[in-house]
Amino acid sequence: GGSGGGDGTGPNYEFIVREIANRQKGWDGLSDSERVTAVVLEFKKCWYCGLGASRCSPVPMCKRCFRIFNDAPDGTLEQKSEYVKRQRDANAAAAEDRAKADAEQHTKLLDSS
């Protein structure tokens, strides 16, 4: 429809439906009731990390990802979503690096004894 549009208050349904259709393989083959179920399930978890969503405006997010989302530079919902995904990937990579460094440190200690 041409009316309405995103006023930034509630969930962004057009984006959400498009995004869910991308995530749900075989979306076109689903009946209406199956689609509703798929949407409800997607709304219960954070779109960026899969944890339980604490809010669903403009899209379902957990508290942590919502904080990242709020830090995102102004832009479209798509751009902000990309920002959250990048930040999450960067954080995950940093955590892995830390774990590797800890493991190497541990190995060195064992070698020196």
QUIDA-V623823 format. One record per run of one state. SS is the DSSP state (~ for helix, > for strand, _ for the rest). FROM is the first residue (numbers start at 1). TO is the last residue. If there is no record, write none. Layout:
# QUIDA-V623823
SS_FROM_TO / SS_FROM_TO
This chain:
# QUIDA-V623823
__1_12 / ~_13_23 / __24_26 / ~_27_29 / __30_31 / ~_32_43 / __44_44 / >_45_45 / __46_51 / >_52_52 / __53_54 / >_55_55 / __56_60 / >_61_61 / __62_62 / ~_63_71 / __72_76 / ~_77_112 / __113_113
